[in-house]
Amino acid sequence: MEFSALAAKETSALLTRVLGNASQTSLKRVDALRAALDTAAKALEEAVAAAPDVDRDVDELAKKLGKIAAAETDARLKHLSAEARKITDALRAELVRIMPAAHFS
């Protein structure tokens, strides 16, 4: 075999091996990158799925606080109404004592 033919054959074989190895290495790196991206995507999906529903939580808290405030307001109004009635009754009694002939109702 002539030198140029042998050189061409050996060079071709070497390039095939080098490119084959480079391709295999690149393919392995791409596969590793794909796996890492899949893992990161799954972790992100899980984090998003596990995130609390803030809108719902705020809505529930607002409703709960509204009910508590309404109940406390109602209780205070009843207390103030009772106090006002006592004061009104005492004033009527005092007016009747001072002005027995007048009838206040």
N, CA, C and O atoms as CSV, one atom per row, in Angstrom:
chain,resi,resn,atom,element,x,y,z
A,1,MET,N,N,0.852,-1.165,0.000
A,1,MET,CA,C,0.000,0.000,0.000
A,1,MET,C,C,0.898,1.227,0.000
A,1,MET,O,O,1.912,1.279,0.696
A,2,GLU,N,N,0.516,2.172,-0.765
A,2,GLU,CA,C,1.284,3.401,-0.860
A,2,GLU,C,C,1.130,4.219,0.413
A,2,GLU,O,O,0.171,4.087,1.174
A,3,PHE,N,N,2.106,5.050,0.594
A,3,PHE,CA,C,2.114,5.873,1.810
A,3,PHE,C,C,0.888,6.778,1.875
A,3,PHE,O,O,0.259,6.867,2.930
A,4,SER,N,N,0.538,7.431,0.818
A,4,SER,CA,C,-0.587,8.369,0.834
A,4,SER,C,C,-1.894,7.639,1.119
A,4,SER,O,O,-2.747,8.164,1.833
A,5,ALA,N,N,-2.065,6.441,0.575
A,5,ALA,CA,C,-3.278,5.664,0.832
A,5,ALA,C,C,-3.310,5.216,2.284
A,5,ALA,O,O,-4.349,5.281,2.940
A,6,LEU,N,N,-2.140,4.753,2.793
A,6,LEU,CA,C,-2.055,4.338,4.196
A,6,LEU,C,C,-2.298,5.522,5.121
A,6,LEU,O,O,-3.002,5.388,6.122
A,7,ALA,N,N,-1.734,6.666,4.804
A,7,ALA,CA,C,-1.921,7.872,5.621
A,7,ALA,C,C,-3.380,8.285,5.617
A,7,ALA,O,O,-3.926,8.656,6.656
A,8,ALA,N,N,-4.010,8.223,4.463
A,8,ALA,CA,C,-5.421,8.588,4.355
A,8,ALA,C,C,-6.291,7.635,5.172
A,8,ALA,O,O,-7.207,8.057,5.879
A,9,LYS,N,N,-5.985,6.342,5.060
A,9,LYS,CA,C,-6.753,5.328,5.783
A,9,LYS,C,C,-6.593,5.513,7.280
A,9,LYS,O,O,-7.583,5.507,8.012
A,10,GLU,N,N,-5.373,5.677,7.744
A,10,GLU,CA,C,-5.114,5.822,9.178
A,10,GLU,C,C,-5.691,7.147,9.710
A,10,GLU,O,O,-6.244,7.199,10.808
A,11,THR,N,N,-5.554,8.193,8.923
A,11,THR,CA,C,-6.120,9.494,9.324
A,11,THR,C,C,-7.630,9.402,9.417
A,11,THR,O,O,-8.230,9.924,10.357
A,12,SER,N,N,-8.239,8.752,8.463
A,12,SER,CA,C,-9.686,8.584,8.465
A,12,SER,C,C,-10.139,7.776,9.687
A,12,SER,O,O,-11.120,8.124,10.343
A,13,ALA,N,N,-9.415,6.703,9.977
A,13,ALA,CA,C,-9.754,5.876,11.140
A,13,ALA,C,C,-9.601,6.667,12.428
A,13,ALA,O,O,-10.436,6.570,13.328
A,14,LEU,N,N,-8.516,7.463,12.516
A,14,LEU,CA,C,-8.284,8.272,13.708
A,14,LEU,C,C,-9.385,9.319,13.879
A,14,LEU,O,O,-9.901,9.509,14.980
A,15,LEU,N,N,-9.737,9.987,12.801
A,15,LEU,CA,C,-10.806,10.991,12.865
A,15,LEU,C,C,-12.136,10.357,13.258
A,15,LEU,O,O,-12.902,10.933,14.031
A,16,THR,N,N,-12.404,9.176,12.728
A,16,THR,CA,C,-13.642,8.470,13.087
A,16,THR,C,C,-13.673,8.165,14.580
A,16,THR,O,O,-14.692,8.364,15.240
A,17,ARG,N,N,-12.549,7.680,15.110
A,17,ARG,CA,C,-12.480,7.375,16.553
A,17,ARG,C,C,-12.616,8.649,17.388
A,17,ARG,O,O,-13.384,8.693,18.349
A,18,VAL,N,N,-11.855,9.693,17.006
A,18,VAL,CA,C,-11.892,10.954,17.776
A,18,VAL,C,C,-13.293,11.554,17.763
A,18,VAL,O,O,-13.831,11.936,18.802
A,19,LEU,N,N,-13.866,11.630,16.579
A,19,LEU,CA,C,-15.209,12.194,16.477
A,19,LEU,C,C,-16.228,11.311,17.188
A,19,LEU,O,O,-17.161,11.812,17.817
A,20,GLY,N,N,-16.049,10.006,17.088
A,20,GLY,CA,C,-16.950,9.079,17.788
A,20,GLY,C,C,-16.864,9.264,19.292
A,20,GLY,O,O,-17.883,9.314,19.981
A,21,ASN,N,N,-15.633,9.367,19.802
A,21,ASN,CA,C,-15.454,9.592,21.238
A,21,ASN,C,C,-16.027,10.944,21.663
A,21,ASN,O,O,-16.693,11.057,22.692
A,22,ALA,N,N,-15.754,11.969,20.845
A,22,ALA,CA,C,-16.277,13.304,21.157
A,22,ALA,C,C,-17.796,13.290,21.134
A,22,ALA,O,O,-18.440,13.908,21.981
A,23,SER,N,N,-18.370,12.587,20.167
A,23,SER,CA,C,-19.826,12.504,20.079
A,23,SER,C,C,-20.405,11.778,21.285
A,23,SER,O,O,-21.411,12.202,21.853
A,24,GLN,N,N,-19.757,10.675,21.670
A,24,GLN,CA,C,-20.227,9.928,22.838
A,24,GLN,C,C,-20.132,10.779,24.109
A,24,GLN,O,O,-21.047,10.777,24.933
A,25,THR,N,N,-19.030,11.500,24.260
A,25,THR,CA,C,-18.857,12.362,25.429
A,25,THR,C,C,-19.906,13.467,25.430
A,25,THR,O,O,-20.506,13.760,26.464
A,26,SER,N,N,-20.120,14.068,24.287
A,26,SER,CA,C,-21.136,15.125,24.170
A,26,SER,C,C,-22.525,14.567,24.467
A,26,SER,O,O,-23.324,15.207,25.150
A,27,LEU,N,N,-22.805,13.379,23.954
A,27,LEU,CA,C,-24.106,12.755,24.194
A,27,LEU,C,C,-24.305,12.481,25.678
A,27,LEU,O,O,-25.390,12.714,26.213
A,28,LYS,N,N,-23.271,11.989,26.345
A,28,LYS,CA,C,-23.360,11.749,27.789
A,28,LYS,C,C,-23.601,13.052,28.548
A,28,LYS,O,O,-24.387,13.097,29.495
A,29,ARG,N,N,-22.916,14.108,28.121
A,29,ARG,CA,C,-23.101,15.407,28.783
A,29,ARG,C,C,-24.518,15.940,28.557
A,29,ARG,O,O,-25.132,16.482,29.476
A,30,VAL,N,N,-25.029,15.790,27.355
A,30,VAL,CA,C,-26.399,16.224,27.060
A,30,VAL,C,C,-27.395,15.419,27.884
A,30,VAL,O,O,-28.347,15.979,28.428
A,31,ASP,N,N,-27.179,14.109,27.980
A,31,ASP,CA,C,-28.058,13.264,28.805
A,31,ASP,C,C,-28.015,13.687,30.265
A,31,ASP,O,O,-29.052,13.744,30.926
A,32,ALA,N,N,-26.813,13.985,30.779
A,32,ALA,CA,C,-26.673,14.423,32.169
A,32,ALA,C,C,-27.369,15.767,32.374
A,32,ALA,O,O,-28.025,15.975,33.394
A,33,LEU,N,N,-27.232,16.670,31.421
A,33,LEU,CA,C,-27.902,17.971,31.500
A,33,LEU,C,C,-29.413,17.799,31.478
A,33,LEU,O,O,-30.130,18.445,32.242
A,34,ARG,N,N,-29.899,16.917,30.592
A,34,ARG,CA,C,-31.335,16.653,30.500
A,34,ARG,C,C,-31.864,16.104,31.835
A,34,ARG,O,O,-32.921,16.523,32.306
A,35,ALA,N,N,-31.128,15.174,32.432
A,35,ALA,CA,C,-31.542,14.605,33.720
A,35,ALA,C,C,-31.566,15.680,34.804
A,35,ALA,O,O,-32.487,15.726,35.618
A,36,ALA,N,N,-30.549,16.546,34.811
A,36,ALA,CA,C,-30.506,17.622,35.810
A,36,ALA,C,C,-31.667,18.587,35.623
A,36,ALA,O,O,-32.271,19.034,36.597
A,37,LEU,N,N,-31.979,18.909,34.369
A,37,LEU,CA,C,-33.117,19.800,34.098
A,37,LEU,C,C,-34.435,19.150,34.495
A,37,LEU,O,O,-35.316,19.817,35.038
A,38,ASP,N,N,-34.579,17.855,34.230
A,38,ASP,CA,C,-35.793,17.139,34.638
A,38,ASP,C,C,-35.948,17.156,36.155
A,38,ASP,O,O,-37.042,17.381,36.675
A,39,THR,N,N,-34.854,16.918,36.853
A,39,THR,CA,C,-34.887,16.931,38.324
A,39,THR,C,C,-35.258,18.317,38.834
A,39,THR,O,O,-36.073,18.445,39.747
A,40,ALA,N,N,-34.665,19.354,38.252
A,40,ALA,CA,C,-34.965,20.724,38.667
A,40,ALA,C,C,-36.419,21.082,38.366
A,40,ALA,O,O,-37.074,21.742,39.172
A,41,ALA,N,N,-36.926,20.652,37.215
A,41,ALA,CA,C,-38.318,20.934,36.852
A,41,ALA,C,C,-39.280,20.243,37.808
A,41,ALA,O,O,-40.284,20.828,38.216
A,42,LYS,N,N,-38.974,18.999,38.165
A,42,LYS,CA,C,-39.826,18.271,39.112
A,42,LYS,C,C,-39.816,18.946,40.480
A,42,LYS,O,O,-40.859,19.073,41.121
A,43,ALA,N,N,-38.645,19.376,40.922
A,43,ALA,CA,C,-38.541,20.061,42.214
A,43,ALA,C,C,-39.334,21.367,42.197
A,43,ALA,O,O,-40.000,21.707,43.174
A,44,LEU,N,N,-39.260,22.085,41.100
A,44,LEU,CA,C,-40.010,23.332,40.968
A,44,LEU,C,C,-41.510,23.071,40.967
A,44,LEU,O,O,-42.265,23.789,41.624
A,45,GLU,N,N,-41.944,22.054,40.239
A,45,GLU,CA,C,-43.372,21.698,40.219
A,45,GLU,C,C,-43.862,21.322,41.612
A,45,GLU,O,O,-44.956,21.715,42.016
A,46,GLU,N,N,-43.058,20.565,42.340
A,46,GLU,CA,C,-43.438,20.177,43.696
A,46,GLU,C,C,-43.502,21.386,44.609
A,46,GLU,O,O,-44.396,21.484,45.450
A,47,ALA,N,N,-42.565,22.304,44.452
A,47,ALA,CA,C,-42.558,23.511,45.290
A,47,ALA,C,C,-43.782,24.368,45.004
A,47,ALA,O,O,-44.388,24.916,45.925
A,48,VAL,N,N,-44.147,24.486,43.733
A,48,VAL,CA,C,-45.317,25.280,43.372
A,48,VAL,C,C,-46.580,24.597,43.883
A,48,VAL,O,O,-47.489,25.264,44.378
A,49,ALA,N,N,-46.642,23.288,43.768
A,49,ALA,CA,C,-47.822,22.548,44.231
A,49,ALA,C,C,-47.953,22.615,45.741
A,49,ALA,O,O,-49.067,22.619,46.262
A,50,ALA,N,N,-46.839,22.667,46.449
A,50,ALA,CA,C,-46.871,22.677,47.910
A,50,ALA,C,C,-47.061,24.080,48.472
A,50,ALA,O,O,-47.290,24.236,49.671
A,51,ALA,N,N,-46.969,25.095,47.633
A,51,ALA,CA,C,-47.125,26.473,48.115
A,51,ALA,C,C,-48.538,26.669,48.643
A,51,ALA,O,O,-49.499,26.187,48.044
A,52,PRO,N,N,-48.667,27.370,49.755
A,52,PRO,CA,C,-50.001,27.578,50.331
A,52,PRO,C,C,-50.854,28.463,49.423
A,52,PRO,O,O,-50.340,29.303,48.684
A,53,ASP,N,N,-52.137,28.258,49.497
A,53,ASP,CA,C,-53.081,29.079,48.743
A,53,ASP,C,C,-53.328,30.344,49.551
A,53,ASP,O,O,-54.245,30.400,50.369
A,54,VAL,N,N,-52.505,31.355,49.316
A,54,VAL,CA,C,-52.517,32.573,50.117
A,54,VAL,C,C,-53.852,33.288,50.000
A,54,VAL,O,O,-54.375,33.774,51.003
A,55,ASP,N,N,-54.411,33.364,48.810
A,55,ASP,CA,C,-55.694,34.050,48.637
A,55,ASP,C,C,-56.781,33.399,49.480
A,55,ASP,O,O,-57.562,34.084,50.139
A,56,ARG,N,N,-56.825,32.078,49.454
A,56,ARG,CA,C,-57.834,31.368,50.232
A,56,ARG,C,C,-57.610,31.571,51.720
A,56,ARG,O,O,-58.563,31.776,52.472
A,57,ASP,N,N,-56.349,31.515,52.152
A,57,ASP,CA,C,-56.034,31.707,53.565
A,57,ASP,C,C,-56.411,33.105,54.036
A,57,ASP,O,O,-56.955,33.274,55.127
A,58,VAL,N,N,-56.120,34.107,53.209
A,58,VAL,CA,C,-56.472,35.487,53.569
A,58,VAL,C,C,-57.986,35.635,53.624
A,58,VAL,O,O,-58.511,36.284,54.528
A,59,ASP,N,N,-58.694,35.040,52.668
A,59,ASP,CA,C,-60.152,35.115,52.649
A,59,ASP,C,C,-60.744,34.472,53.894
A,59,ASP,O,O,-61.647,35.035,54.514
A,60,GLU,N,N,-60.243,33.298,54.265
A,60,GLU,CA,C,-60.745,32.614,55.457
A,60,GLU,C,C,-60.466,33.434,56.716
A,60,GLU,O,O,-61.322,33.527,57.595
A,61,LEU,N,N,-59.277,34.028,56.810
A,61,LEU,CA,C,-58.946,34.857,57.965
A,61,LEU,C,C,-59.844,36.076,58.036
A,61,LEU,O,O,-60.303,36.447,59.117
A,62,ALA,N,N,-60.100,36.704,56.896
A,62,ALA,CA,C,-60.974,37.885,56.865
A,62,ALA,C,C,-62.385,37.519,57.337
A,62,ALA,O,O,-62.996,38.260,58.107
A,63,LYS,N,N,-62.896,36.382,56.876
A,63,LYS,CA,C,-64.232,35.952,57.300
A,63,LYS,C,C,-64.265,35.672,58.802
A,63,LYS,O,O,-65.199,36.070,59.497
A,64,LYS,N,N,-63.231,34.982,59.294
A,64,LYS,CA,C,-63.165,34.651,60.715
A,64,LYS,C,C,-63.106,35.923,61.564
A,64,LYS,O,O,-63.828,36.052,62.552
A,65,LEU,N,N,-62.240,36.857,61.170
A,65,LEU,CA,C,-62.126,38.108,61.916
A,65,LEU,C,C,-63.414,38.924,61.826
A,65,LEU,O,O,-63.793,39.593,62.787
A,66,GLY,N,N,-64.080,38.872,60.684
A,66,GLY,CA,C,-65.360,39.567,60.527
A,66,GLY,C,C,-66.418,39.024,61.470
A,66,GLY,O,O,-67.170,39.787,62.076
A,67,LYS,N,N,-66.475,37.700,61.592
A,67,LYS,CA,C,-67.448,37.088,62.511
A,67,LYS,C,C,-67.141,37.457,63.959
A,67,LYS,O,O,-68.047,37.768,64.732
A,68,ILE,N,N,-65.868,37.421,64.318
A,68,ILE,CA,C,-65.470,37.768,65.688
A,68,ILE,C,C,-65.805,39.227,65.974
A,68,ILE,O,O,-66.335,39.546,67.038
A,69,ALA,N,N,-65.500,40.107,65.034
A,69,ALA,CA,C,-65.780,41.535,65.214
A,69,ALA,C,C,-67.287,41.774,65.325
A,69,ALA,O,O,-67.727,42.574,66.150
A,70,ALA,N,N,-68.074,41.089,64.504
A,70,ALA,CA,C,-69.530,41.250,64.556
A,70,ALA,C,C,-70.078,40.778,65.898
A,70,ALA,O,O,-70.940,41.432,66.484
A,71,ALA,N,N,-69.579,39.645,66.384
A,71,ALA,CA,C,-70.049,39.130,67.676
A,71,ALA,C,C,-69.676,40.081,68.811
A,71,ALA,O,O,-70.487,40.336,69.701
A,72,GLU,N,N,-68.451,40.605,68.779
A,72,GLU,CA,C,-68.024,41.533,69.828
A,72,GLU,C,C,-68.812,42.839,69.751
A,72,GLU,O,O,-69.191,43.399,70.780
A,73,THR,N,N,-69.054,43.318,68.548
A,73,THR,CA,C,-69.851,44.537,68.379
A,73,THR,C,C,-71.255,44.330,68.911
A,73,THR,O,O,-71.799,45.199,69.592
A,74,ASP,N,N,-71.841,43.190,68.607
A,74,ASP,CA,C,-73.195,42.884,69.097
A,74,ASP,C,C,-73.221,42.843,70.628
A,74,ASP,O,O,-74.130,43.389,71.252
A,75,ALA,N,N,-72.227,42.197,71.221
A,75,ALA,CA,C,-72.174,42.117,72.682
A,75,ALA,C,C,-72.018,43.504,73.306
A,75,ALA,O,O,-72.667,43.813,74.306
A,76,ARG,N,N,-71.164,44.333,72.721
A,76,ARG,CA,C,-70.970,45.685,73.258
A,76,ARG,C,C,-72.226,46.530,73.099
A,76,ARG,O,O,-72.575,47.304,73.990
A,77,LEU,N,N,-72.915,46.381,71.950
A,77,LEU,CA,C,-74.162,47.123,71.757
A,77,LEU,C,C,-75.221,46.711,72.778
A,77,LEU,O,O,-75.943,47.557,73.305
A,78,LYS,N,N,-75.311,45.433,73.050
A,78,LYS,CA,C,-76.268,44.960,74.053
A,78,LYS,C,C,-75.923,45.521,75.426
A,78,LYS,O,O,-76.813,45.937,76.168
A,79,HIS,N,N,-74.639,45.537,75.769
A,79,HIS,CA,C,-74.198,46.074,77.053
A,79,HIS,C,C,-74.514,47.571,77.139
A,79,HIS,O,O,-75.041,48.043,78.146
A,80,LEU,N,N,-74.187,48.312,76.071
A,80,LEU,CA,C,-74.469,49.753,76.067
A,80,LEU,C,C,-75.971,50.022,76.114
A,80,LEU,O,O,-76.410,50.966,76.770
A,81,SER,N,N,-76.752,49.208,75.430
A,81,SER,CA,C,-78.208,49.367,75.456
A,81,SER,C,C,-78.748,49.142,76.864
A,81,SER,O,O,-79.622,49.877,77.324
A,82,ALA,N,N,-78.230,48.129,77.543
A,82,ALA,CA,C,-78.653,47.855,78.921
A,82,ALA,C,C,-78.265,49.009,79.838
A,82,ALA,O,O,-79.048,49.413,80.698
A,83,GLU,N,N,-77.061,49.537,79.658
A,83,GLU,CA,C,-76.617,50.679,80.474
A,83,GLU,C,C,-77.479,51.898,80.185
A,83,GLU,O,O,-77.861,52.617,81.109
A,84,ALA,N,N,-77.789,52.138,78.925
A,84,ALA,CA,C,-78.628,53.283,78.557
A,84,ALA,C,C,-80.022,53.137,79.155
A,84,ALA,O,O,-80.616,54.110,79.620
A,85,ARG,N,N,-80.542,51.894,79.138
A,85,ARG,CA,C,-81.870,51.657,79.732
A,85,ARG,C,C,-81.852,51.942,81.237
A,85,ARG,O,O,-82.797,52.530,81.762
A,86,LYS,N,N,-80.788,51.534,81.933
A,86,LYS,CA,C,-80.669,51.805,83.377
A,86,LYS,C,C,-80.646,53.310,83.637
A,86,LYS,O,O,-81.307,53.802,84.552
A,87,ILE,N,N,-79.879,54.031,82.824
A,87,ILE,CA,C,-79.781,55.481,82.997
A,87,ILE,C,C,-81.133,56.129,82.715
A,87,ILE,O,O,-81.568,57.015,83.451
A,88,THR,N,N,-81.798,55.684,81.642
A,88,THR,CA,C,-83.113,56.221,81.295
A,88,THR,C,C,-84.118,55.945,82.411
A,88,THR,O,O,-84.880,56.834,82.791
A,89,ASP,N,N,-84.123,54.730,82.935
A,89,ASP,CA,C,-85.039,54.376,84.024
A,89,ASP,C,C,-84.754,55.211,85.275
A,89,ASP,O,O,-85.684,55.657,85.948
A,90,ALA,N,N,-83.484,55.420,85.585
A,90,ALA,CA,C,-83.121,56.227,86.757
A,90,ALA,C,C,-83.559,57.674,86.562
A,90,ALA,O,O,-84.051,58.299,87.502
A,91,LEU,N,N,-83.390,58.213,85.364
A,91,LEU,CA,C,-83.815,59.588,85.089
A,91,LEU,C,C,-85.334,59.725,85.180
A,91,LEU,O,O,-85.843,60.712,85.712
A,92,ARG,N,N,-86.060,58.725,84.657
A,92,ARG,CA,C,-87.535,58.754,84.755
A,92,ARG,C,C,-87.966,58.718,86.224
A,92,ARG,O,O,-88.850,59.463,86.647
A,93,ALA,N,N,-87.331,57.846,86.977
A,93,ALA,CA,C,-87.671,57.744,88.406
A,93,ALA,C,C,-87.401,59.069,89.114
A,93,ALA,O,O,-88.185,59.503,89.958
A,94,GLU,N,N,-86.293,59.699,88.764
A,94,GLU,CA,C,-85.958,60.988,89.370
A,94,GLU,C,C,-86.977,62.049,88.972
A,94,GLU,O,O,-87.373,62.869,89.801
A,95,LEU,N,N,-87.410,62.040,87.691
A,95,LEU,CA,C,-88.427,63.006,87.245
A,95,LEU,C,C,-89.748,62.769,87.959
A,95,LEU,O,O,-90.422,63.724,88.345
A,96,VAL,N,N,-90.126,61.511,88.139
A,96,VAL,CA,C,-91.379,61.196,88.838
A,96,VAL,C,C,-91.288,61.654,90.293
A,96,VAL,O,O,-92.268,62.136,90.861
A,97,ARG,N,N,-90.110,61.503,90.887
A,97,ARG,CA,C,-89.921,61.919,92.282
A,97,ARG,C,C,-90.022,63.444,92.385
A,97,ARG,O,O,-90.621,63.979,93.319
A,98,ILE,N,N,-89.426,64.130,91.409
A,98,ILE,CA,C,-89.439,65.600,91.462
A,98,ILE,C,C,-90.789,66.135,91.027
A,98,ILE,O,O,-91.280,67.096,91.618
A,99,MET,N,N,-91.394,65.552,90.028
A,99,MET,CA,C,-92.667,66.025,89.478
A,99,MET,C,C,-93.667,64.893,89.530
A,99,MET,O,O,-93.941,64.270,88.505
A,100,PRO,N,N,-94.217,64.612,90.693
A,100,PRO,CA,C,-95.109,63.456,90.830
A,100,PRO,C,C,-96.374,63.537,89.971
A,100,PRO,O,O,-96.919,62.494,89.610
A,101,ALA,N,N,-96.850,64.708,89.636
A,101,ALA,CA,C,-98.097,64.806,88.885
A,101,ALA,C,C,-97.911,64.455,87.412
A,101,ALA,O,O,-98.866,64.036,86.757
A,102,ALA,N,N,-96.716,64.616,86.885
A,102,ALA,CA,C,-96.494,64.333,85.464
A,102,ALA,C,C,-96.248,62.827,85.271
A,102,ALA,O,O,-95.595,62.177,86.087
A,103,HIS,N,N,-96.778,62.309,84.194
A,103,HIS,CA,C,-96.562,60.886,83.869
A,103,HIS,C,C,-95.666,60.814,82.638
A,103,HIS,O,O,-95.985,61.354,81.579
A,104,PHE,N,N,-94.571,60.154,82.805
A,104,PHE,CA,C,-93.596,60.012,81.711
A,104,PHE,C,C,-93.594,58.562,81.231
A,104,PHE,O,O,-93.363,57.638,82.010
A,105,SER,N,N,-93.847,58.384,79.966
A,105,SER,CA,C,-93.741,57.043,79.433
A,105,SER,C,C,-93.152,57.054,78.078
A,105,SER,O,O,-92.986,55.998,77.468
